[in-house]
Amino acid sequence: MTTRSDSDVRQDAGELSTREASPPQAQAVQPEKPAPVPPSQHHPFAVQVSTGLLQYPRLRIVVYAMASLIIGLTQGLGINLVSSNLPGIQGSLGISNVESYWLVAAYTATSVTGTILLYKIRTQFGFRRFGEYGLLFFAVASMAQTFTHDFQTALAVRAVMGFAMASLGPLALFYMFEIFPPAKKLTAGLCFGLAGSQLALPISRIISPHLLDLGHWHQLTTLESGLSLICLTIIWILPLTHPPRVKVFERTDWISYPLIATAVACMSVVLTMGRYYWWQEKDWIGEVLVVGIIALTLSFMVELKRKNPIIDLRWLMTPEMLLFTGSMLFVRMLLSEQTTGMVGFLNLVGLVNDQLIMLFCVILAATFAGLVVVSIIHKANRIVYIHLFSIALIAAASLTDANSTADTRPEQFYLTQGMIAFAGAIFLPTSLWLGFIRALQFGQSQIISFILVFLTTQNVGAQVGSAFLGTIQILREKFHSSTLVENISLQNPLVVERVSQYSHLLKPILNDGTQLNAEGLAQLSQKVTQQAGLLAYNDVFMVVFYMSLGCFAVLVAHIIAGRMLMKKRAAAEIVA
């Protein structure tokens, strides 16, 4: 009985039969690979565990699947636990509502840049060091949060955690790949490998109210610390197979990487904080944006002249990759309807996470159902129809949500948000599969570029979607507020009657007639502001509907054009 260790050179997700996925001409132009570095061995206990699991195949499947799920959940909860509980964190750190969003900006600014190094670190140093050191870094950073009591320290720790968590997403995928044969790695393996990170969003909303009750935001960080230590243990005792290690780092990386990291970090900060400080109100927003553009331009100039660039810009500028990148970014923006639109709407009517637990349980169930369904029906010739169906679900759900009122409660969102969660669960794995296949057709050198594109579209797409929809909500709220206020006058008997009703409710507390009248007017003003906000969220839902409708129409046109082109080629071949 042989054991799996670093010395066992096997096929992994990045090498999923390049011969099967690539045409002969693509193989002929692949660049020469550097000389392999001798692999390191796992420690004896890990070898014993691997040997024991090989004797019980079913147990091995369960163990590796659970390992993938835990690692994926750790990554997803690291992203969502803080962003889902900003109101509770504000009190613990003594900061304002706007300042709390800096915690999100710091995390996202470094998480995207951390992924750029992943493929090279994994290729040169192997899975063991890649996983162990990355998770140890994450564990130390997450434990440091437990001892933070001021805003500046919390901000720095969140930035470090954003960089450290970059290793978790790929590890979750590779652990799931271990239990699937090569033919199923990029279908069922991919679907379930993404399960942990996709299920983390609803889970964070479900469990966080109970954690906050136990000990404010430090209970959230304690959970992250515990999960990171569990993940570290998993890496130590469950070995992964991987290809030979090769030297891939170059001196020019020390120029390219800081420029790319600076550009992405600046863009993330602007997208996250722009609508809270308002885009044109603060000079520093424009200054950060300019720095990001300059850094991005310089990085492109360096990368275009490199023989082995971090990002292959020429490949990314091909029509196929531009279409793939644009579609991923656009659909990720549509999925922001759930986090920016629905959650914001319910918060505006006075509901908090404690009252949304059942709604997120429905979202959790719909997400899991979508992953199971897509793992069963996933085939290459069905992908375009899966995408059509997912976009149609988003369109139908957003159109239904656009009819929400002040009396709408979580129960009215069960169906629509379940539809959106299901749509996201079936769209993401199929899109990732499609991108992997296209990257493999150009050889292993394009894998890092594809990973960067995919992770960037997911992170930046969420930021762009949140910024775009949030900005629309603010603008439309101002519009509706001005419209409603124009029609409110104390000469109107209905307005006087409503003010009197609000004043009557305060009579047991206040005796002064002038104060009662002032409080009644204040109550009416609050109601008008709330109603303007609700109407604005309905406008946001309609914008998502029109965007989905446009995306659906473009995809249908693309399918029809492709079929017409195939028929013309077939007819030309018959004539020839």
C-alpha positions in Angstrom: 0.0 0.0 0.0 1.6 3.3 -1.1 1.0 6.6 0.7 0.3 9.9 -0.8 3.0 12.5 -0.2 4.8 15.3 -1.8 7.1 12.8 -3.6 4.1 11.3 -5.4 3.9 13.3 -8.5 0.3 13.2 -9.7 -2.2 15.1 -11.7 -3.9 18.0 -9.9 -6.6 20.5 -10.8 -4.2 22.7 -12.6 -3.0 19.9 -14.8 -6.3 18.2 -15.5 -5.3 16.5 -18.6 -3.8 19.3 -20.6 -3.7 16.8 -23.4 -7.4 16.3 -23.3 -8.3 20.0 -22.8 -5.8 21.4 -25.3 -5.6 21.1 -29.0 -2.3 19.8 -30.5 -1.3 23.3 -31.7 -1.7 24.8 -28.3 0.7 22.1 -26.8 3.3 22.9 -29.4 3.7 26.5 -28.3 3.9 25.9 -24.6 7.0 27.5 -23.0 9.7 25.2 -21.6 9.2 24.5 -17.9 12.0 25.3 -15.4 13.9 22.5 -13.8 12.0 20.9 -10.9 12.9 21.4 -7.3 13.3 18.3 -5.2 10.0 17.8 -3.3 9.8 17.7 0.5 8.3 14.8 2.5 5.3 15.0 4.8 5.9 14.3 8.5 5.5 10.7 9.5 2.1 11.2 11.3 0.6 12.6 8.1 1.9 9.6 6.1 0.3 7.2 8.7 -3.0 9.1 8.5 -2.9 8.9 4.7 -2.1 5.2 4.7 -4.9 4.5 7.1 -7.4 6.4 5.1 -6.5 4.6 1.9 -7.6 1.4 3.6 -11.1 2.9 4.1 -12.1 4.7 0.9 -15.5 5.9 2.1 -14.0 7.3 5.3 -11.4 9.1 3.2 -14.0 10.7 1.0 -15.9 12.0 4.1 -12.7 13.3 5.8 -11.4 15.1 2.7 -14.8 16.5 1.9 -15.2 17.9 5.5 -11.7 19.3 5.3 -12.6 21.2 2.1 -15.9 22.4 3.6 -14.2 23.7 6.8 -11.4 25.5 5.0 -13.9 27.1 2.6 -16.2 28.2 5.5 -13.2 29.7 7.3 -12.4 31.8 4.2 -16.0 32.8 3.7 -16.6 33.7 7.4 -13.4 35.7 7.5 -14.9 37.8 4.7 -18.5 38.0 5.9 -18.5 37.9 9.8 -17.3 41.5 10.1 -19.2 43.0 7.2 -22.4 41.4 8.4 -22.1 42.9 11.9 -20.8 46.4 11.4 -23.5 48.0 13.7 -22.5 45.7 16.6 -18.8 46.4 16.0 -19.3 50.1 16.0 -20.2 50.1 19.7 -17.3 47.9 20.7 -14.7 50.1 19.0 -16.4 53.4 19.6 -16.5 54.4 15.9 -19.1 55.9 13.6 -21.1 54.1 10.9 -18.9 55.4 8.1 -15.6 54.6 10.0 -16.8 51.0 10.4 -16.7 50.5 6.6 -12.9 51.0 6.7 -12.7 47.5 8.3 -14.3 46.1 5.1 -12.1 48.3 2.9 -8.9 47.2 4.6 -9.8 43.6 4.3 -10.7 43.7 0.6 -7.8 45.9 -0.4 -5.3 43.2 0.7 -7.3 40.0 0.0 -7.2 40.5 -3.8 -3.5 41.4 -3.9 -2.7 38.3 -1.8 -4.1 36.0 -4.4 -1.6 37.2 -7.0 1.2 35.3 -5.3 -0.7 32.1 -4.7 0.1 30.2 -7.8 3.8 31.0 -7.8 4.1 30.1 -4.1 2.3 26.9 -4.6 4.4 26.0 -7.7 7.8 26.8 -6.2 7.4 25.8 -2.6 4.8 23.0 -2.7 1.4 22.4 -1.1 2.8 21.7 2.4 4.6 25.0 2.8 1.9 26.9 0.9 -0.8 25.6 3.2 1.0 25.5 6.5 2.7 28.9 6.4 -0.3 30.5 4.9 -2.7 29.2 7.5 -0.2 29.9 10.3 -0.1 33.5 9.1 -3.9 33.5 9.1 -4.2 32.0 12.6 -1.8 34.5 14.1 -3.7 37.4 12.5 -7.1 36.1 13.5 -5.9 35.6 17.1 -4.5 39.1 17.2 -8.0 40.4 16.6 -9.1 39.0 20.0 -6.7 41.5 21.7 -7.6 44.6 19.7 -9.7 47.2 21.5 -9.0 50.3 19.4 -10.0 51.2 15.8 -6.4 51.7 14.4 -5.2 48.3 15.6 -8.4 46.5 14.3 -7.9 48.2 10.9 -4.3 46.9 10.7 -5.2 43.4 11.7 -8.1 43.2 9.2 -5.6 44.3 6.5 -3.2 41.5 7.5 -6.1 39.0 7.6 -7.2 39.9 4.1 -3.7 39.0 2.8 -3.5 35.9 4.9 -6.8 34.4 3.8 -5.8 34.2 0.2 -4.5 30.7 0.6 -7.7 29.2 1.9 -9.9 29.3 -1.3 -7.5 27.2 -3.5 -6.9 24.8 -0.6 -10.6 24.1 -0.3 -10.7 23.3 -4.0 -7.7 21.0 -3.9 -8.9 19.0 -0.9 -12.2 18.4 -2.7 -10.3 17.5 -5.9 -8.5 14.7 -3.9 -11.6 12.5 -3.7 -12.7 12.8 -7.4 -11.3 11.1 -10.4 -9.7 13.4 -13.1 -12.9 13.3 -15.2 -15.0 14.7 -12.3 -12.5 17.2 -10.8 -13.7 20.2 -12.8 -17.4 19.3 -12.6 -18.6 17.8 -9.3 -15.3 18.5 -7.6 -15.4 22.1 -8.5 -19.0 22.6 -7.5 -18.5 21.1 -4.0 -15.1 22.7 -3.6 -16.8 26.1 -3.8 -19.5 25.0 -1.3 -17.8 26.3 1.9 -17.1 29.8 0.6 -20.6 30.1 -0.9 -22.4 28.9 2.2 -20.4 31.2 4.5 -22.5 34.3 3.7 -25.9 33.0 5.0 -24.1 31.1 7.8 -22.4 34.3 9.0 -25.8 36.0 9.3 -27.3 33.0 11.1 -24.7 32.5 13.8 -23.5 36.1 14.4 -26.4 37.3 16.6 -25.7 34.5 19.1 -22.0 35.3 19.1 -22.5 39.0 19.6 -24.8 38.2 22.6 -21.9 36.2 24.2 -19.2 38.9 24.0 -19.5 41.6 21.4 -17.3 41.4 18.3 -14.4 39.6 20.1 -16.6 36.4 19.9 -16.5 36.8 16.1 -12.7 36.9 16.1 -12.5 34.0 18.5 -14.5 31.9 16.1 -12.2 32.9 13.3 -9.2 32.0 15.4 -10.6 28.6 16.3 -11.4 27.8 12.7 -8.0 28.9 11.5 -6.3 26.5 14.0 -8.5 23.7 12.9 -7.5 24.4 9.3 -3.9 24.4 10.2 -4.3 21.0 11.9 -6.0 19.7 8.7 -3.0 20.7 6.6 -0.6 19.0 9.0 -2.4 15.6 9.1 -4.0 15.4 5.6 -1.5 15.5 2.8 -2.3 16.7 -0.7 -0.8 15.4 -4.0 0.6 17.9 -6.4 2.9 18.2 -9.4 6.7 18.8 -9.1 7.9 22.0 -7.6 9.6 24.4 -10.0 11.3 27.7 -9.7 9.0 30.4 -11.0 9.9 33.6 -9.1 11.9 36.2 -10.9 13.6 39.5 -9.9 11.1 41.5 -11.9 8.3 40.2 -9.7 9.6 42.6 -7.0 8.7 45.5 -9.3 5.4 44.1 -10.8 3.8 42.8 -7.7 4.0 46.0 -5.6 2.6 48.0 -8.5 -0.3 45.6 -9.0 -1.0 45.4 -5.3 -1.0 49.2 -5.0 -3.4 49.5 -7.9 -5.8 46.9 -6.6 -5.7 48.3 -3.0 -6.4 51.9 -4.2 -9.3 50.8 -6.4 -10.8 48.7 -3.5 -10.6 51.6 -1.1 -12.3 54.0 -3.5 -15.0 51.5 -4.4 -15.8 50.6 -0.8 -15.6 54.1 0.8 -16.6 56.4 -2.1 -20.3 56.3 -1.6 -20.1 56.8 2.2 -17.9 59.9 2.0 -19.6 60.7 -1.4 -17.5 60.6 -4.5 -17.0 64.3 -5.1 -16.9 65.6 -1.5 -13.5 64.4 -0.4 -10.3 65.3 -2.2 -8.5 62.2 -1.0 -10.8 59.9 -2.9 -9.6 61.4 -6.2 -6.0 61.3 -5.0 -6.2 57.6 -4.1 -7.9 56.9 -7.5 -5.1 58.7 -9.4 -2.4 56.7 -7.5 -4.2 53.5 -8.4 -4.5 54.4 -12.1 -0.8 55.4 -12.2 0.3 52.2 -10.5 -1.9 50.1 -12.8 -0.5 51.8 -15.9 3.1 51.2 -14.7 2.4 47.6 -13.9 1.0 47.1 -17.4 4.1 48.6 -18.9 6.3 46.3 -17.0 4.2 43.2 -17.6 4.0 43.7 -21.3 7.8 43.6 -21.6 8.3 40.5 -19.5 8.8 37.0 -21.0 7.1 35.3 -18.0 4.6 38.0 -16.7 2.6 37.6 -13.5 -0.5 38.6 -15.6 -0.5 37.7 -19.3 -2.2 40.9 -20.6 -2.1 39.8 -24.2 -4.1 36.7 -23.4 -6.5 38.6 -21.2 -7.2 41.0 -24.0 -8.4 38.2 -26.4 -12.1 38.4 -27.3 -12.9 35.2 -25.4 -11.3 36.3 -22.1 -12.7 39.8 -22.4 -16.2 38.3 -22.8 -15.6 35.9 -19.9 -14.2 38.7 -17.6 -17.1 41.0 -18.5 -19.8 38.4 -17.9 -18.3 37.3 -14.5 -18.1 40.9 -13.4 -21.6 41.8 -14.6 -23.3 38.8 -13.0 -21.4 39.4 -9.7 -22.8 42.9 -9.7 -26.3 41.4 -10.2 -25.9 39.1 -7.2 -25.2 42.2 -5.1 -29.0 42.7 -5.1 -29.0 40.3 -2.1 -26.4 41.9 0.1 -26.9 45.6 -0.9 -30.5 45.7 -1.8 -32.5 43.2 0.3 -30.5 43.5 3.5 -30.4 47.3 3.2 -34.2 47.4 2.6 -34.9 45.3 5.7 -32.5 47.2 7.8 -34.3 50.4 6.8 -37.6 49.1 8.1 -35.9 48.4 11.5 -35.0 44.7 11.2 -31.6 43.4 12.3 -29.8 40.0 12.0 -31.7 38.4 14.9 -34.9 38.8 12.9 -33.5 37.6 9.6 -32.2 34.2 10.7 -35.0 32.3 9.0 -34.6 34.2 5.8 -30.9 33.3 5.7 -31.7 29.7 6.5 -33.8 29.7 3.3 -30.9 31.3 1.4 -28.5 28.7 2.8 -30.8 25.8 1.8 -31.2 27.3 -1.7 -27.5 27.7 -2.2 -26.8 24.1 -1.2 -29.6 22.9 -3.4 -28.1 24.9 -6.3 -24.6 23.3 -5.8 -26.1 19.8 -5.7 -28.2 20.4 -8.8 -25.4 21.9 -10.9 -23.0 19.1 -9.9 -25.5 16.6 -11.4 -26.5 18.4 -14.5 -23.1 20.0 -15.3 -22.0 19.3 -18.9 -20.2 21.4 -21.4 -23.1 21.6 -23.8 -25.5 22.7 -21.0 -23.4 25.6 -19.6 -25.0 28.3 -21.7 -28.5 27.2 -20.8 -27.5 27.0 -17.1 -26.3 30.6 -17.4 -29.5 31.7 -19.1 -31.6 30.1 -16.4 -29.6 31.7 -13.6 -30.0 35.2 -15.1 -33.7 34.6 -15.7 -34.1 33.7 -12.0 -32.3 36.9 -11.0 -34.5 39.0 -13.3 -37.7 37.5 -12.0 -36.7 37.8 -8.4 -35.6 41.5 -8.6 -38.8 42.4 -10.5 -40.8 40.8 -7.7 -38.8 42.6 -5.0 -39.4 45.9 -6.7 -43.0 45.8 -5.4 -41.9 45.9 -1.7 -43.6 48.3 0.7 -43.1 49.4 4.3 -45.1 46.4 5.4 -42.8 43.9 3.6 -41.1 41.5 6.0 -38.6 38.7 5.6 -41.3 36.2 4.8 -42.0 38.0 1.5 -38.4 37.6 0.5 -38.2 33.9 1.1 -39.0 32.9 -2.5 -37.1 35.7 -4.3 -33.9 35.5 -2.3 -34.0 31.8 -2.6 -34.1 32.2 -6.3 -31.1 34.5 -6.3 -29.1 32.2 -4.1 -29.9 29.3 -6.3 -28.9 31.3 -9.4 -25.5 32.3 -7.9 -24.8 28.7 -6.9 -25.4 27.3 -10.4 -23.6 30.1 -12.2 -20.3 30.3 -10.4 -19.0 26.7 -10.7 -19.9 26.5 -14.4 -18.2 29.8 -15.1 -15.1 28.7 -13.3 -15.1 25.4 -15.2 -15.4 27.3 -18.5 -12.5 29.6 -17.5 -10.3 26.7 -16.5 -10.8 25.0 -19.8 -10.0 28.1 -21.8 -6.8 28.7 -19.7 -5.7 25.1 -20.1 -6.0 25.4 -23.9 -3.1 27.9 -23.7 -1.0 25.9 -21.3 0.0 26.0 -17.7 1.4 29.5 -18.0 -2.0 31.0 -18.2 -3.4 29.4 -15.0 -2.1 32.3 -12.7 -3.6 34.9 -15.0 -7.0 33.1 -15.0 -6.9 32.6 -11.2 -6.3 36.4 -10.8 -9.1 37.2 -13.3 -11.6 35.0 -11.5 -10.8 36.1 -8.0 -10.7 39.7 -9.0 -14.0 39.6 -10.7 -15.5 38.0 -7.6 -14.0 40.5 -5.2 -14.0 43.6 -7.3 -17.3 42.7 -8.9 -18.9 42.6 -5.4 -17.4 46.0 -4.6 -18.5 47.5 -7.9 -22.0 46.1 -7.5 -22.2 47.4 -4.0 -20.9 50.9 -5.0 -23.1 51.1 -8.0 -26.3 50.0 -6.4 -25.6 51.9 -3.2 -25.0 55.1 -5.2 -28.3 54.6 -7.1 -30.1 54.1 -3.8 -28.7 57.3 -2.3 -29.5 59.4 -5.4 -33.0 58.0 -5.8 -33.7 58.5 -2.0 -32.8 62.2 -2.4 -35.2 62.4 -5.4 -38.1 60.7 -3.7 -37.5 62.7 -0.5 -37.7 66.0 -2.3 -40.8 64.9 -4.2 -42.6 63.8 -1.0 -41.7 66.9 1.0 -43.1 69.1 -1.8 -46.5 67.6 -1.2 -46.4 68.0 2.6 -48.0 71.1 3.9 -49.7 72.0 7.2 -52.5 73.5 5.1 -53.4 69.9 4.1 -56.0 68.4 6.5 -54.5 64.9 6.0 -51.1 66.1 7.1 -52.5 67.9 10.1 -54.4 64.7 11.1 -51.3 62.6 10.8 -49.2 65.0 12.9 -52.0 64.9 15.5 -52.0 61.1 15.6 -48.2 61.1 16.3 -48.6 63.8 18.9 -51.4 61.9 20.7 -49.1 58.9 21.2 -46.7 61.1 23.1 -49.3 62.8 25.4 -48.5 60.4 28.4 -44.9 61.7 28.2 -45.2 65.3 27.2 -47.7 67.9 28.5 -46.5 71.0 26.6 -48.6 71.5 23.4 -45.8 73.1 21.5 -43.4 70.2 22.2 -46.1 67.7 21.3 -46.6 69.4 17.9 -42.8 69.6 17.3 -42.4 65.9 18.1 -45.3 65.0 15.8 -43.7 66.9 13.0 -40.4 65.1 13.7 -42.1 61.7 13.6 -43.7 62.6 10.3 -40.3 63.7 8.9 -38.8 60.4 9.9 -41.6 58.5 8.2 -41.1 60.5 5.0 -37.4 59.8 5.0 -38.0 56.1 5.5 -40.6 56.0 2.7 -38.2 57.8 0.4 -35.5 55.2 1.2 -37.9 52.3 0.6 -38.9 53.7 -2.8 -35.2 54.1 -3.6 -34.6 50.4 -2.9 -37.5 49.5 -5.2 -35.7 51.5 -7.9 -32.5 49.6 -7.1 -34.4 46.3 -7.6 -35.8 47.6 -10.9 -32.3 48.5 -12.1 -31.1 45.0 -11.3 -34.1 43.7 -13.3 -33.3 45.8 -16.4 -29.6 44.8 -16.1 -30.6 41.1 -15.9 -32.9 41.5 -18.8 -30.2 43.1 -20.9 -27.7 40.4 -20.0 -30.3 37.7 -20.9 -30.9 39.4 -24.3 -27.2 39.6 -25.1 -26.6 36.0 -24.1 -29.5 34.8 -26.3 -28.1 36.9 -29.2 -24.7 35.4 -28.7 -26.2 31.9 -28.9 -28.1 32.6 -32.0 -25.1 34.3 -33.7 -22.9 31.3 -32.8 -25.4 28.8 -34.3 -25.8 30.8 -37.5 -22.0 30.9 -37.8 -21.8 27.2 -37.4 -24.4 26.6 -40.1 -22.6 28.9 -42.5 -19.4 27.0 -41.9 -21.1 23.6 -42.3 -22.7 24.8 -45.6 -19.4 26.1 -46.9 -17.7 22.7 -46.1 -20.5 20.9 -48.0 -20.1 23.2 -51.0 -16.3 22.7 -50.9 
